[in-house]
Each structure stands twice: as C-alpha cells, then as structure tokens.
Amino acid sequence: MTATIGLVGSRGYVGRELASLVAQHDGLDLRLAISQRDGQTAADVAAERLDAYVLALPNGTSEPYVEAIAREQPNAVIVDLSADHRFDASWVYGQPERKRASIAGARRIANPGCYATAMQLALAPLVAVLDGPPSVFGVSGYSGAGTTPSPKNDPEALRDNLMPYALTDHLHEREVASQLGCRVFFMPHVASFFRGITVTVSVALSQSTERAALAARFVEAYREEALVRVQDEIPLVSEICGHHGVVMGGLQVSADGRHAVVVATLDNLLGGAATQALRNLNLALGFAENKGVPT
C-alpha cells in the first residue's frame, strides 16, 4: 500500500524534518511539499486530492486549508501541527502513547505541542498521586520559536542568556491541563542552543511515597513504549538531540516522601513534532505506528 501525502509548511524547521522522514518511508509518496510563501492557495492544495495532508503552519493559519480539503477530499487525513485544533473535540489529540486507539483510522488529528508532549509523559504516571498543581520549569532551544525573527530566536540576544517568556497562561500549560485534567504551573524559557527541550517537573504527593514505588509507576507506564526511555540518570538535552523519542529520569523524592521531581527531555523538532506527526500518519493510514522512524 502507498499513500499520497501533501506537506504545507515544508520550509519551517519541523516541516523540513518531516519531509525528510516521509521521503524515506516506503509506504508514503510525498506528492506536494510547499511553503505558504510559494503562492499556492488552499484551494490549489486541496485540488491535489491526496490521501493525507500535514499542515506545519503557524498558529491561526490552518483553517482555510482544512476547509478546502474538507470540500475537495472529505475522507483525506489531516494532521495539524499547529495549536488550532488541540482543544477541538471533533479532532483526535495525536499523542500515540496515550491516544493510539483513537488515532488509528482517524481523519482529523491535532499534533500535540512539543513542551506539552514532554510534560504530559512526565506527569501522566503521577496524576493519581498529586497533591495540588505540579510546577514545571522548561527550557527550549531557539528553534522552538520558529523561523520568523524575534528575540526568542535571535542567537545574539540569547548569547550567554536565558530568556523567560509567557510565564502565565502559556498555550502548552492549558493544553496539558486539558489533557490530564489537572492544573499545571509552567515556566518556559528559551536558551542559546538550537534544538531540544528539557522540563523539570516538581510535584507534591498526596501521601508519603518511596522513590522505588514512584519509579515503578514510570517503568510500568512505559514498559511497552519503544520511543520512551526511563532511566536513573538525569537526561540531558545534548543526549537527545537528533533522536526520535523521549527520555525521563533523575527521579528524586524528598526525605518525607511528599515531594518528587523528575526530568524529561526530547528533541522538539522530532519527538515533539515531526516524528510524532509521522506516527500519527501511520496510525491513521493503517501502517505500523513506528514505520519509517529511524532506530
């Protein structure tokens, strides 16, 4: 089986990564790879009548493409990497570790945010034992700010610097709260490295718990997950860049057993975006979930 694919937003950082992954997938035929700057309209894109479309576009710009594709090819799969449909109940939220049964065969899939992916995977095993909102300190490489020039992706502004931003009501804070059903306090920062994300997750526990018991929760939750690794050591951004999964580790518990901290890292362009989009395409189109993901 071969499925034809269109990619809108192929010149962005994530679009480039996804184009490379799709081109190496022997079941996917990348028929269309364009940038918004190429001048093709949403109607032009939809007229290609492809099996699936991936929209790697800035937030707030996907809807004309979704509407045009729905008119021209209503059964086509659409994977939207923007935040435009993450809170839309008519779209499936595309985090395979937690939602793969719903993603399989879906036609409309909202790819999670990169920070939100790391936070959810780090918090999911702990939700049942939380005592109040978790606090998450996050640091991203400047590729997370996209290609449109701003202080958050200016290497000179970031040189020898750490830049806090959106310290309340960050989109990914709301996204995680919506998905996990618990309030989250998130403090994002951007640093001078190009790619990668680290989140340090600090939680209060509802009862005194030993480290071994919490570690067992993570091991059990991700035992069967090929792209999630749980380790004792604190994972470092430098070790995850260019890889397709998520690494969690450094779990520590206070002496009274009521406070725990865990660290999660991923490559924001791959495990937090392009690789996740490819897995969602695979599930929607009937391929093995990790087909085409380099090992």
Buried (B, 14 or more C-beta within 10 A) or exposed (E): EEBBBBBBBBBBBBBBBBBEBBEEBEBBBBBBBBBBEEEBEBBEBBBBEBBBBBBBBBEEBBBBBBEBBBEBBEEBBBBBBBBBBBBEEEBBBBBBBBBBEBBBEBBBBBBBBBBBBBBBBBBBBBEEBBEEBBBBBBBBBBBBBBEEEEBBBBEEBBEEBEBEBBEEEBBBBBBBBEBBEBEBBBBBBBBBBBBBBBBBBBBBBEEEBEEEEBBEBBEEBBEEBEBBBBEEEBBBBEEBBEBBBBBBBBBEBEEEBBBBBBBBBBBBBBBBBBBBBBBBBBBBBEBEBBBBBEE
